[in-house]
Amino acid sequence: MTQASETAEEMPSGDLTVRTMAMPADTNANGDIFGGWVLSQMDQAGGIAGVERAQGRVVTVAVEAMTFIRPVRVGDVLCVYTRVDKVGRTSMKIHLEAWARRFRTQVREKVTEATFTFVAIDDEGRPRAIPPVG
């Protein structure tokens, strides 16, 4: 029997885009990592994936419902996976999953997931067309 909590049905979906360690400065009074810190890491990962797909600047315009499944603790490595789900003329939906690799173990658990909407913008901040896949 293995300690890992992930099963064949529960594996990260998408590309590993951001990987960072949760530090004491990122905690609330209970010693758990702030949900806003996790959200920020996810937004950064989504922005990276969005810039790659849109071949230029993007901005976050929406985050669909986000439920925190498990806490992130100091010393955990937060891994954020991205998958571009839908591309429109100027916007795209990117699904993000955040997984924590628990401190001093190889146990990996999903902590939250959400779909972010990004809009491609030009240098003046106006929406621009997303190029087709090339």
Backbone as JSON Lines, residues from 0, in Angstrom:
{"i":0,"aa":"M","n":[0.84,-1.18,0.0],"ca":[0.0,0.0,0.0],"c":[0.89,1.24,0.0]}
{"i":1,"aa":"T","n":[0.57,2.21,-0.84],"ca":[1.35,3.44,-0.96],"c":[0.73,4.56,-0.17]}
{"i":2,"aa":"Q","n":[1.55,5.51,0.26],"ca":[1.05,6.66,1.0],"c":[0.44,7.71,0.1]}
{"i":3,"aa":"A","n":[0.79,7.71,-1.16],"ca":[0.3,8.75,-2.06],"c":[-1.22,8.71,-2.13]}
{"i":4,"aa":"S","n":[-1.82,9.9,-2.08],"ca":[-3.27,9.97,-2.09],"c":[-3.84,9.98,-3.5]}
{"i":5,"aa":"E","n":[-3.01,10.22,-4.51],"ca":[-3.53,10.27,-5.86],"c":[-3.78,8.86,-6.4]}
{"i":6,"aa":"T","n":[-4.8,8.73,-7.18],"ca":[-5.15,7.47,-7.8],"c":[-5.12,7.67,-9.3]}
{"i":7,"aa":"A","n":[-5.37,6.59,-10.03],"ca":[-5.39,6.7,-11.49],"c":[-6.45,7.72,-11.92]}
{"i":8,"aa":"E","n":[-7.55,7.82,-11.16],"ca":[-8.62,8.76,-11.5],"c":[-8.27,10.17,-11.04]}
{"i":9,"aa":"E","n":[-7.38,10.3,-10.07],"ca":[-7.07,11.61,-9.51],"c":[-5.6,11.94,-9.74]}
{"i":10,"aa":"M","n":[-5.33,12.41,-10.93],"ca":[-3.98,12.84,-11.31],"c":[-4.1,14.27,-11.82]}
{"i":11,"aa":"P","n":[-3.04,15.06,-11.7],"ca":[-3.1,16.42,-12.24],"c":[-3.43,16.41,-13.73]}
{"i":12,"aa":"S","n":[-4.23,17.39,-14.13],"ca":[-4.62,17.53,-15.53],"c":[-3.99,18.78,-16.1]}
{"i":13,"aa":"G","n":[-3.32,18.66,-17.22],"ca":[-2.72,19.81,-17.87],"c":[-1.21,19.81,-17.74]}
{"i":14,"aa":"D","n":[-0.62,20.96,-18.05],"ca":[0.83,21.12,-18.02],"c":[1.27,21.78,-16.71]}
{"i":15,"aa":"L","n":[2.34,21.27,-16.1],"ca":[2.9,21.9,-14.92],"c":[3.45,23.26,-15.36]}
{"i":16,"aa":"T","n":[2.89,24.34,-14.79],"ca":[3.24,25.68,-15.24],"c":[3.93,26.5,-14.16]}
{"i":17,"aa":"V","n":[3.54,26.32,-12.9],"ca":[4.18,27.02,-11.79],"c":[4.41,26.02,-10.67]}
{"i":18,"aa":"R","n":[5.58,26.15,-10.05],"ca":[5.92,25.29,-8.9],"c":[6.65,26.17,-7.9]}
{"i":19,"aa":"T","n":[6.11,26.27,-6.68],"ca":[6.7,27.15,-5.67],"c":[6.45,26.61,-4.27]}
{"i":20,"aa":"M","n":[7.29,27.01,-3.33],"ca":[7.16,26.52,-1.96],"c":[6.39,27.52,-1.11]}
{"i":21,"aa":"A","n":[5.46,27.01,-0.3],"ca":[4.7,27.84,0.63],"c":[5.59,28.19,1.82]}
{"i":22,"aa":"M","n":[5.67,29.46,2.14],"ca":[6.56,29.96,3.19],"c":[5.78,30.55,4.36]}
{"i":23,"aa":"P","n":[6.41,30.68,5.53],"ca":[5.72,31.21,6.71],"c":[5.06,32.57,6.5]}
{"i":24,"aa":"A","n":[5.64,33.44,5.69],"ca":[5.06,34.77,5.46],"c":[3.71,34.7,4.73]}
{"i":25,"aa":"D","n":[3.38,33.55,4.17],"ca":[2.15,33.39,3.39],"c":[1.0,32.81,4.21]}
{"i":26,"aa":"T","n":[1.15,32.74,5.56],"ca":[0.14,32.06,6.39],"c":[-0.81,33.02,7.08]}
{"i":27,"aa":"N","n":[-1.96,32.43,7.46],"ca":[-2.91,33.14,8.31],"c":[-2.59,32.81,9.78]}
{"i":28,"aa":"A","n":[-3.43,33.26,10.7],"ca":[-3.18,33.07,12.13],"c":[-3.2,31.6,12.54]}
{"i":29,"aa":"N","n":[-3.83,30.74,11.74],"ca":[-3.89,29.31,12.05],"c":[-2.69,28.55,11.51]}
{"i":30,"aa":"G","n":[-1.83,29.22,10.77],"ca":[-0.66,28.56,10.21],"c":[-0.92,27.93,8.85]}
{"i":31,"aa":"D","n":[-2.12,28.13,8.32],"ca":[-2.43,27.65,6.97],"c":[-2.1,28.76,5.97]}
{"i":32,"aa":"I","n":[-1.76,28.35,4.77],"ca":[-1.45,29.31,3.71],"c":[-2.74,30.03,3.3]}
{"i":33,"aa":"F","n":[-2.64,31.35,3.13],"ca":[-3.79,32.15,2.69],"c":[-4.33,31.64,1.36]}
{"i":34,"aa":"G","n":[-5.65,31.56,1.26],"ca":[-6.28,31.19,0.0],"c":[-5.92,32.18,-1.1]}
{"i":35,"aa":"G","n":[-5.76,33.45,-0.74],"ca":[-5.4,34.47,-1.72],"c":[-4.03,34.23,-2.32]}
{"i":36,"aa":"W","n":[-3.12,33.66,-1.53],"ca":[-1.79,33.33,-2.05],"c":[-1.9,32.23,-3.1]}
{"i":37,"aa":"V","n":[-2.73,31.23,-2.8],"ca":[-2.94,30.13,-3.77],"c":[-3.57,30.69,-5.04]}
{"i":38,"aa":"L","n":[-4.59,31.54,-4.88],"ca":[-5.26,32.16,-6.02],"c":[-4.25,32.95,-6.87]}
{"i":39,"aa":"S","n":[-3.36,33.68,-6.22],"ca":[-2.34,34.46,-6.92],"c":[-1.42,33.55,-7.73]}
{"i":40,"aa":"Q","n":[-0.99,32.43,-7.16],"ca":[-0.13,31.49,-7.89],"c":[-0.87,30.93,-9.11]}
{"i":41,"aa":"M","n":[-2.16,30.66,-8.94],"ca":[-2.96,30.15,-10.05],"c":[-3.11,31.21,-11.15]}
{"i":42,"aa":"D","n":[-3.32,32.46,-10.74],"ca":[-3.45,33.54,-11.72],"c":[-2.15,33.71,-12.5]}
{"i":43,"aa":"Q","n":[-1.02,33.6,-11.81],"ca":[0.27,33.69,-12.51],"c":[0.42,32.55,-13.52]}
{"i":44,"aa":"A","n":[0.07,31.33,-13.11],"ca":[0.18,30.17,-14.0],"c":[-0.75,30.35,-15.21]}
{"i":45,"aa":"G","n":[-1.97,30.79,-14.95],"ca":[-2.91,31.02,-16.05],"c":[-2.4,32.1,-16.99]}
{"i":46,"aa":"G","n":[-1.78,33.14,-16.43],"ca":[-1.22,34.2,-17.26],"c":[-0.09,33.69,-18.13]}
{"i":47,"aa":"I","n":[0.74,32.83,-17.58],"ca":[1.84,32.24,-18.37],"c":[1.27,31.44,-19.54]}
{"i":48,"aa":"A","n":[0.3,30.57,-19.23],"ca":[-0.32,29.75,-20.29],"c":[-1.05,30.63,-21.31]}
{"i":49,"aa":"G","n":[-1.7,31.68,-20.82],"ca":[-2.42,32.59,-21.71],"c":[-1.5,33.34,-22.65]}
{"i":50,"aa":"V","n":[-0.39,33.86,-22.12],"ca":[0.59,34.58,-22.94],"c":[1.16,33.66,-24.02]}
{"i":51,"aa":"E","n":[1.46,32.41,-23.64],"ca":[1.98,31.46,-24.62],"c":[0.98,31.22,-25.73]}
{"i":52,"aa":"R","n":[-0.31,31.02,-25.36],"ca":[-1.32,30.73,-26.38],"c":[-1.67,31.95,-27.22]}
{"i":53,"aa":"A","n":[-1.78,33.13,-26.55],"ca":[-2.18,34.35,-27.26],"c":[-1.0,35.03,-27.96]}
{"i":54,"aa":"Q","n":[0.21,34.57,-27.68],"ca":[1.42,35.16,-28.25],"c":[1.52,36.65,-27.94]}
{"i":55,"aa":"G","n":[1.21,37.0,-26.68],"ca":[1.28,38.39,-26.27],"c":[0.56,38.61,-24.95]}
{"i":56,"aa":"R","n":[0.36,39.86,-24.6],"ca":[-0.24,40.23,-23.32],"c":[-1.65,39.69,-23.16]}
{"i":57,"aa":"V","n":[-1.97,39.3,-21.92],"ca":[-3.32,38.9,-21.56],"c":[-3.65,39.48,-20.18]}
{"i":58,"aa":"V","n":[-4.94,39.63,-19.91],"ca":[-5.4,40.05,-18.59],"c":[-6.47,39.09,-18.11]}
{"i":59,"aa":"T","n":[-6.54,38.91,-16.81],"ca":[-7.57,38.07,-16.2],"c":[-8.85,38.87,-16.13]}
{"i":60,"aa":"V","n":[-9.96,38.28,-16.6],"ca":[-11.24,38.99,-16.52],"c":[-12.26,38.26,-15.66]}
{"i":61,"aa":"A","n":[-12.05,36.97,-15.39],"ca":[-13.01,36.24,-14.57],"c":[-12.38,34.98,-14.0]}
{"i":62,"aa":"V","n":[-12.88,34.59,-12.84],"ca":[-12.51,33.32,-12.22],"c":[-13.82,32.64,-11.87]}
{"i":63,"aa":"E","n":[-14.02,31.44,-12.42],"ca":[-15.23,30.69,-12.08],"c":[-15.06,30.06,-10.71]}
{"i":64,"aa":"A","n":[-16.15,29.66,-10.11],"ca":[-16.2,29.13,-8.74],"c":[-14.97,28.33,-8.37]}
{"i":65,"aa":"M","n":[-14.43,28.66,-7.2],"ca":[-13.23,28.03,-6.7],"c":[-13.53,27.5,-5.31]}
{"i":66,"aa":"T","n":[-13.35,26.22,-5.11],"ca":[-13.56,25.62,-3.8],"c":[-12.23,25.07,-3.31]}
{"i":67,"aa":"F","n":[-11.87,25.46,-2.09],"ca":[-10.64,24.94,-1.51],"c":[-10.95,23.59,-0.89]}
{"i":68,"aa":"I","n":[-10.28,22.56,-1.39],"ca":[-10.53,21.18,-0.99],"c":[-9.73,20.82,0.26]}
{"i":69,"aa":"R","n":[-8.48,21.24,0.27],"ca":[-7.56,20.94,1.38],"c":[-6.68,22.15,1.61]}
{"i":70,"aa":"P","n":[-6.19,22.32,2.85],"ca":[-5.28,23.45,3.11],"c":[-3.89,23.19,2.54]}
{"i":71,"aa":"V","n":[-3.18,24.29,2.31],"ca":[-1.76,24.24,1.96],"c":[-1.02,24.69,3.2]}
{"i":72,"aa":"R","n":[0.06,23.99,3.52],"ca":[0.82,24.28,4.74],"c":[2.23,24.73,4.41]}
{"i":73,"aa":"V","n":[2.86,25.39,5.36],"ca":[4.24,25.83,5.21],"c":[5.11,24.63,4.85]}
{"i":74,"aa":"G","n":[5.95,24.82,3.85],"ca":[6.86,23.76,3.41],"c":[6.31,22.92,2.27]}
{"i":75,"aa":"D","n":[4.98,22.98,2.04],"ca":[4.42,22.25,0.91],"c":[4.9,22.91,-0.39]}
{"i":76,"aa":"V","n":[5.05,22.11,-1.42],"ca":[5.36,22.65,-2.75],"c":[4.04,22.71,-3.51]}
{"i":77,"aa":"L","n":[3.64,23.92,-3.89],"ca":[2.41,24.1,-4.65],"c":[2.73,23.97,-6.13]}
{"i":78,"aa":"C","n":[2.04,23.07,-6.81],"ca":[2.22,22.85,-8.24],"c":[0.91,23.23,-8.93]}
{"i":79,"aa":"V","n":[0.99,24.14,-9.89],"ca":[-0.21,24.59,-10.6],"c":[-0.12,24.1,-12.04]}
{"i":80,"aa":"Y","n":[-1.17,23.39,-12.45],"ca":[-1.27,22.81,-13.79],"c":[-2.29,23.6,-14.59]}
{"i":81,"aa":"T","n":[-2.01,23.82,-15.88],"ca":[-2.89,24.6,-16.74],"c":[-3.28,23.8,-17.99]}
{"i":82,"aa":"R","n":[-4.5,24.08,-18.44],"ca":[-4.99,23.46,-19.68],"c":[-5.9,24.47,-20.37]}
{"i":83,"aa":"V","n":[-5.55,24.88,-21.58],"ca":[-6.41,25.79,-22.34],"c":[-7.61,24.98,-22.82]}
{"i":84,"aa":"D","n":[-8.79,25.36,-22.35],"ca":[-10.01,24.62,-22.68],"c":[-10.75,25.17,-23.88]}
{"i":85,"aa":"K","n":[-10.76,26.5,-24.02],"ca":[-11.55,27.11,-25.1],"c":[-10.9,28.41,-25.51]}
{"i":86,"aa":"V","n":[-10.81,28.64,-26.81],"ca":[-10.26,29.89,-27.32],"c":[-11.3,30.53,-28.23]}
{"i":87,"aa":"G","n":[-11.64,31.77,-27.91],"ca":[-12.54,32.56,-28.74],"c":[-11.74,33.52,-29.59]}
{"i":88,"aa":"R","n":[-12.39,34.58,-30.07],"ca":[-11.69,35.56,-30.9],"c":[-10.67,36.34,-30.09]}
{"i":89,"aa":"T","n":[-11.05,36.85,-28.89],"ca":[-10.13,37.64,-28.07],"c":[-9.93,37.05,-26.67]}
{"i":90,"aa":"S","n":[-10.74,36.06,-26.32],"ca":[-10.64,35.52,-24.96],"c":[-10.41,34.02,-24.97]}
{"i":91,"aa":"M","n":[-10.0,33.51,-23.81],"ca":[-9.8,32.07,-23.68],"c":[-10.11,31.66,-22.25]}
{"i":92,"aa":"K","n":[-10.55,30.42,-22.11],"ca":[-10.79,29.83,-20.8],"c":[-9.66,28.83,-20.53]}
{"i":93,"aa":"I","n":[-9.04,28.99,-19.36],"ca":[-7.95,28.12,-18.97],"c":[-8.31,27.46,-17.65]}
{"i":94,"aa":"H","n":[-8.3,26.13,-17.66],"ca":[-8.58,25.37,-16.44],"c":[-7.28,25.23,-15.66]}
{"i":95,"aa":"L","n":[-7.37,25.5,-14.36],"ca":[-6.19,25.41,-13.49],"c":[-6.47,24.48,-12.34]}
{"i":96,"aa":"E","n":[-5.47,23.68,-12.0],"ca":[-5.53,22.81,-10.83],"c":[-4.31,23.11,-9.98]}
{"i":97,"aa":"A","n":[-4.53,23.26,-8.67],"ca":[-3.42,23.45,-7.73],"c":[-3.29,22.19,-6.89]}
{"i":98,"aa":"W","n":[-2.1,21.65,-6.85],"ca":[-1.79,20.44,-6.09],"c":[-0.67,20.76,-5.11]}
{"i":99,"aa":"A","n":[-0.74,20.2,-3.93],"ca":[0.32,20.38,-2.94],"c":[1.08,19.08,-2.79]}
{"i":100,"aa":"R","n":[2.4,19.18,-2.94],"ca":[3.27,18.05,-2.58],"c":[3.67,18.32,-1.14]}
{"i":101,"aa":"R","n":[3.22,17.45,-0.27],"ca":[3.37,17.67,1.16],"c":[4.83,17.64,1.59]}
{"i":102,"aa":"F","n":[5.15,18.53,2.51],"ca":[6.5,18.71,3.03],"c":[7.1,17.4,3.5]}
{"i":103,"aa":"R","n":[8.3,17.11,3.04],"ca":[9.08,15.92,3.41],"c":[8.42,14.6,3.02]}
{"i":104,"aa":"T","n":[7.51,14.63,2.07],"ca":[6.89,13.39,1.59],"c":[6.75,13.48,0.07]}
{"i":105,"aa":"Q","n":[6.31,12.41,-0.52],"ca":[5.98,12.42,-1.94],"c":[4.47,12.44,-2.15]}
{"i":106,"aa":"V","n":[3.72,12.64,-1.06],"ca":[2.26,12.68,-1.15],"c":[1.84,13.96,-1.87]}
{"i":107,"aa":"R","n":[0.98,13.81,-2.86],"ca":[0.5,14.94,-3.64],"c":[-1.03,14.95,-3.57]}
{"i":108,"aa":"E","n":[-1.6,16.09,-3.2],"ca":[-3.06,16.21,-3.06],"c":[-3.56,17.45,-3.79]}
{"i":109,"aa":"K","n":[-4.7,17.3,-4.47],"ca":[-5.32,18.47,-5.1],"c":[-5.88,19.37,-4.01]}
{"i":110,"aa":"V","n":[-5.56,20.67,-4.09],"ca":[-6.05,21.59,-3.08],"c":[-7.17,22.5,-3.61]}
{"i":111,"aa":"T","n":[-7.18,22.78,-4.9],"ca":[-8.27,23.55,-5.5],"c":[-8.16,23.5,-7.01]}
{"i":112,"aa":"E","n":[-9.23,23.93,-7.67],"ca":[-9.23,24.07,-9.13],"c":[-10.24,25.13,-9.51]}
{"i":113,"aa":"A","n":[-10.05,25.72,-10.67],"ca":[-10.96,26.74,-11.17],"c":[-10.68,26.96,-12.65]}
{"i":114,"aa":"T","n":[-11.62,27.64,-13.31],"ca":[-11.42,28.05,-14.69],"c":[-11.32,29.57,-14.71]}
{"i":115,"aa":"F","n":[-10.23,30.07,-15.28],"ca":[-9.99,31.5,-15.4],"c":[-10.25,31.9,-16.85]}
{"i":116,"aa":"T","n":[-10.78,33.11,-17.04],"ca":[-10.95,33.66,-18.38],"c":[-9.95,34.8,-18.55]}
{"i":117,"aa":"F","n":[-9.21,34.74,-19.64],"ca":[-8.23,35.76,-19.97],"c":[-8.6,36.39,-21.3]}
{"i":118,"aa":"V","n":[-8.29,37.68,-21.46],"ca":[-8.49,38.39,-22.72],"c":[-7.13,38.85,-23.21]}
{"i":119,"aa":"A","n":[-6.87,38.61,-24.49],"ca":[-5.64,39.09,-25.12],"c":[-5.8,40.59,-25.36]}
{"i":120,"aa":"I","n":[-4.74,41.35,-25.05],"ca":[-4.8,42.81,-25.24],"c":[-3.58,43.29,-26.02]}
{"i":121,"aa":"D","n":[-3.75,44.46,-26.64],"ca":[-2.63,45.07,-27.36],"c":[-1.87,46.01,-26.42]}
{"i":122,"aa":"D","n":[-0.92,46.75,-26.95],"ca":[-0.09,47.63,-26.12],"c":[-0.87,48.78,-25.48]}
{"i":123,"aa":"E","n":[-2.03,49.09,-26.02],"ca":[-2.87,50.15,-25.45],"c":[-3.93,49.59,-24.5]}
{"i":124,"aa":"G","n":[-3.91,48.26,-24.28],"ca":[-4.86,47.65,-23.36],"c":[-6.2,47.3,-23.99]}
{"i":125,"aa":"R","n":[-6.3,47.37,-25.3],"ca":[-7.54,47.02,-26.0],"c":[-7.53,45.55,-26.39]}
{"i":126,"aa":"P","n":[-8.7,44.91,-26.35],"ca":[-8.76,43.5,-26.78],"c":[-8.22,43.34,-28.2]}
{"i":127,"aa":"R","n":[-7.54,42.23,-28.41],"ca":[-7.01,41.91,-29.75],"c":[-7.29,40.46,-30.06]}
{"i":128,"aa":"A","n":[-7.26,40.13,-31.32],"ca":[-7.53,38.76,-31.76],"c":[-6.42,37.83,-31.31]}
{"i":129,"aa":"I","n":[-6.8,36.62,-30.91],"ca":[-5.83,35.58,-30.57],"c":[-5.47,34.85,-31.86]}
{"i":130,"aa":"P","n":[-4.18,34.74,-32.17],"ca":[-3.79,34.08,-33.42],"c":[-4.2,32.59,-33.42]}
{"i":131,"aa":"P","n":[-4.49,32.05,-34.59],"ca":[-4.78,30.61,-34.66],"c":[-3.53,29.81,-34.32]}
{"i":132,"aa":"V","n":[-3.76,28.56,-33.9],"ca":[-2.61,27.67,-33.61],"c":[-1.89,27.43,-34.92]}
{"i":133,"aa":"G","n":[-0.55,27.55,-34.85],"ca":[0.18,27.57,-36.04],"c":[0.9,26.55,-36.66]}
